[in-house]
Structures are given as C-alpha cells and as structure tokens.
Amino acid sequence: MAEMRARMQQQLDEYQELLDIKLALDMEINAYRKLLEGEEERLRLSPSPSSQKSGSRIRVSSSGQSSTKKRKLEDGESRTSFSQHARTSGRVAVEEVDLEGKFVRLRNKSSE
C-alpha cells in the first residue's frame, strides 16, 4: 500500500511539473503574441489572424460557476484577453504571474 501511495505521489509530482511547464509556455506564447501585435501596429501591417476577430468570447469561471458573454467588436477596436490558471500541490504555491511573462512569484506553504 505504501509503495502504491509513493507511486501515486510521484505521478502527481510529475503531473504538477508538466502543468507548471505548460503555464510557463502559455505565458511565453502570450508575451510573444503581444510583441508581434505591437510591432504590427507600430509598422502599420495588417493584423495577424488571431487579432482579426469580429466577435469575442470571454469565459469566466470561479468556484464551479461559469458564464459566457459575447460582444461584437467595432471596426478599429481591438481587445486582448488573457487567461491564466495555476494549480499547486505540495509546499510551493504560485502567488502572482506577471502578464508580460517577466516573473512568477511563488509562496512557500511549508512550516519548515
């Protein structure tokens, strides 16, 4: 039984590490997307396909409840949406993530 628990804990740790890596990669992708859109605007290039949407969906979820809102964007209007998710188990928690991907603030939850 102890061996099974140890294996399960190891799998949970590996899964958490993968989630942390995914979060970091998502933040990096968003940072590069913002840089690209800024350069497109500065150089007055046509916007990338990701920013040429005529409508926008926002999904907000908290404590199991979710809602979806849709609004049509006017010509020339732009909207940027950013979503971040963090899940931790163990002694370290993600406390704050910079929207530009410059830093992640961690918190030590252990009593040691």
Buried (B, 14 or more C-beta within 10 A) or exposed (E): EEEEEEEEEEEEEEEBEEBBEEBEEBBEEBBEBBEBBEEBEEEEEEEEEEBEEEEBEEEEEEEEEEEEEEEEEEEEEEEEEEEEEEEBEEEBBBEEBEEEBEEBEEEEEEEE
